[in-house]
Amino acid sequence: GDREEFEMPQESVTIPSAGLKLSGTVRVPDGVKAGEKRSAFLVLHGFGSNKSSGNVMSPTKVLGELGYVTLGFDMRGCGDSEGEFGRVICLEQVEDTRSALTFLQKHPAVHPDRIAVIGSSFGGAVSVYAGGVDERIAAVISNGGWGDGERKFRGQHKSPEEWARFTKMLADGREHRARTGKSLMVPRYDIVPIPPHLRNNLAQNSIHEFPAETAQSMFDFRADDVVAKIAPRPLLLIHASNDSVTPTEQSIELFKRAGQPAELHLFSDADHFLFSEGNARVWGVMRDWLGQYFPAAR
């Protein structure tokens, strides 16, 4: 496969965030001269995933070939990072993203004012939110992201029975926490249903059980409320036009609320894990957009 051939010098790093140590990998592309500073990307993983996933490795490879420094990292509670394993909280991931930005700003090969964020799915939502609240982020790319957790969940649990089951789980989680002081653990697919034929896209060591607080944090998370603050920094929204995991309308609504310059691209021959599918048309759009709005070298 492609992954073995992808040998860019990589540096394992430890990123401090909220008193925890996060595990990361910095890759500097070939041809960066001493003293040269490049544009860079934080590459965010998806829901309960980690930095070795296809949705991280594929964009990392493409961005490296285009001349960007990249930092992929495990959010707290994910992969090799510290934190309670599986405790995934949206606003804490925004904090981890901002901590990773602070860390990468000090890298000798990185221009500190030229750091962008790219993420898929959950990581797309976190990318947009982080861009909206942190002016240091120079550009945002979201693939299959979402802007309103409650509306997203309604699209994922469509029938009245499914919605009743999902909202009961949230209520049970709150009640269990109040009664016992501990979290009610919930299976991954009860939170975010994924069609069986797509499940092999999940990264090794993905989390399969989460505290109910994770679902509640997603329900309450609204990148829609902050996306307009990204402008005048550039925003690229990518989504499968018939996404079987995250409703496509989520990126459409983010786009409606965004300021300029923003672009929305929907791809008909792709599904939710479109970064790991290595879709050539997706990379073509991304390459053109980057050349226009956020080149690797100045």
N, C-alpha and C positions, 0 to 999 in steps of 0.2 A: 504493500500500500504506500500511499504518499507519505505517511507519517514518518516512516523510517528514513526516507530520503531527505527529510527536512532538517538539515543540520546547520543552524545558525548558532554562532557562539552564544551560549546562554549562561546566565548568572543566577544562582538561587539566592533570593533575598528574603529578609524578614522585615515586615512592615509593622510598625507599632500603630495600634488603633484602640482607643478606649481601654488602655491597660492590657490589651491582649496582643499576641504576636500572630500576624497573618503570614502565610506562606505564599511567596510569589516567585515569578521567573521573569527576569529582564532579558530581552534579546535586542542586541544592537546589530543592524545590518552590516554586511561587508561594505567596505569602501568609505566608512566614516573616518575622516582624518583627525588627527590629534587636534583638540581645540575646536573642532566643528560641532555645532549644535543643531540637532534635527528636530522636526516635529515628532510628536509621540502619541501613542494611544494606550489608554487603560482598556483592557479587554475583559468584559464582565461575563461571568458564566450564568447559566439559567437556574431554575428552581431546584435547590438542593443538589446542584451539580458541583463541578469543580474545574480547575484550570486545565485538566487533561482532556476535556470533552471536545468532540468535533466542532461544536459551536464556538469554542475558544481557539482551538488549534488551526482551523481553516482560515479564519480572518487573520490570525497572527501570521501565518505563512504568507498570505497575499500582501498584508501590510508591510511585512519585512522585505518582500521582493520589491515593493514600491518605495522602499527607503526609509520607512518609519521605525523608530524605536518602539518596542511594545513591552507592556507589563501585564502579564496575566497573573491573577492571584485568586486564592480561595477566600471567600467571605468567612467571617467568623462562624464557627459551628459547622463548616463544610470542609471537605478535603483534608488537608494537612494543617489547617489553621487551628488556633486555640479557640476556646468558647465551647459551650455545651453543644455536643454533636446533634445536629438536626434542629436546633432552635434558630429558625430563620425568621428574622423580623425586618420588614421593609426599610423602616427608617434607620435601623442599625446598619443595613447594607449601604444606604446612602452615606452614613458616617464612615464606613470602611472605605468607600470609594473616594471620599474626600481625603482620608488619611493616606490612601495610596497615591493620590495626586500630590500631596505635600511631600511624600517620600520621593516620587519621581522627579519633582522639580529640582532636586539636589543632584541628579545624575549628571556627570560631566558631558555626556553626549546628547543631552536633552535641552532644548530651548524652554526655559521655565514658563514662558507665556504661550507656548504652542503645544499644549497637551489636550487631546480630545478624549472622548469616551465612546466606546462601542459596546453594545450588549445585545443579547438575544433573549426574547421572551421575558421572564422575570428580570433578567439583566437589562433588557431594553427599557422596561418601566423604570428601573433604578437609574439608568443612564439619563433619561429625560428629566426625571425628578432632580437628580444631582446637578444637571446643567441649569435647571431653573433656579436652584437655590445657591449655586456656587459660581460666581462670576469668573473664577480662574479657569473654568473649563472652556476651551477655545472652540470646540465644535462637538456635535452629538450625532451619533448614528444609532438608531434603534431598529432592530429586526424582530418583527413579531411581538412587539411590546404592547403595553396597555396603559390606559390613562384613568380608568375608574374601576376599582376592584369590585364593587357591588354589581355594576352592570356587566362586567366581564364574567363574574360567577353566574349571573342569571343566564348568560349566553352559553355557559358550559354545563349548567344543570337546568335543561330547558323545560321539561315537563313539570306540572304542578307537584307531582310526587317527588321528583328529583330535588326540586327547590325546597320542598318541605323537609326532606331528609337532610339537605345541606344546612339549612338554617337551624334545624334541631341540633345538629352536630355542634354548631357554634354556641348555641344556648347550653348544651350539655357541657361543653368545654368550660364556659364561664362558671357554671354551677359546680362542676367538679373541682375547679381551682379554688372557689370560695369555700367549699366544704373540706377539702383535704390539704389545700396549700400546694398541691402538686398539679402538674399538667396532665390533661387527658391526651393520650397519644392516638394519632389518627393516621390511617394508611394514605400514602401519597395519592392514589387514584380516587379516593373519596373527596380529596380537595380539588385536584385538577385531573379530570378524566382525560386519558390519552388512548386513542384507538389501539388495539393490540398490535396491528401491523407497524405502528410507529415506535413501539416501546423499545425496540432494539437500538434506537438512537440514543438512549440514555447512557451517560458516561459510566465507566467502571466506578465502583464505590459511590454511586449516587445514593442519596438518602431516600429510604422507602417508608419512613414513618416520621411524623412531625407532631409537635405539640399543637393543640387546638389554637393556641395563641398565634401560631404562624398563619393559619387561615384567617383569623380575625384581623391580623395586621395587613394582610392582602386585601381583605374586604374594605378596610378603612383607607387604603392607599390611593391617592388621587394625583397622579402626574398631570392630569387635565388642569388642575388648579394652578400649576406653576410653569407649564410649557411656554406660555406667552413671554415669560421673562428670559427665555434663551436668546431671543432676538436682541440685537442685530447679529449675534453669533449664528453660524449656519447649523441647520438641522436637516438630517436625512432620515426619513421614515420608510422602512422596507417591510412588506408583509406579503404572505401568500394570499392570492385573491380568493381562495377558498380554503382557509386555514381550519383544520379539524381540531385544533387545540385552543388557540386564543382567537376569539371572534375578530374578523378582519375589520369590523366597524371601529374597533378600539384605536387602530392607527389612523383611520379616516377622521375620527373625532379629534384626536390629538392634532392632526393637520389643520382642521378647521379653527382650532384655538391658537395655533402657532402664529407668531409674527414672521416677517420675512427677514432673511431668505430661508424658506423651508421647501422641501420637496417630499412628495409621497410617491412611491413606486410599488405597484401591486403586480405580482408575478403569477401567471396562470398555471405554469408548469412546475409548481413547487408546492411543498406543504410546510408545516410548522418548523421543521428542523432544516430550513433551506440553506443555512450557512454550512452545515456539515454535509449537505448533499453536493457541495462544490459546484453549484449552478453557474455556468460560465456567463450567462446573461446578467446575473446578479453582480458578479465581480466587475463586469463591463460597466454597469451603471455606477457602481461604487468608485471605480477608477476614474471615470469622467468627472464625477461629482467632486472627488478629492482634488483633481487637477484644477478645477474651477475655484473651489472654496477653501481648500486646506492642503496646499502642496507640502511634500515632505521636506524639501529644502527651500530656503528663501533666496 
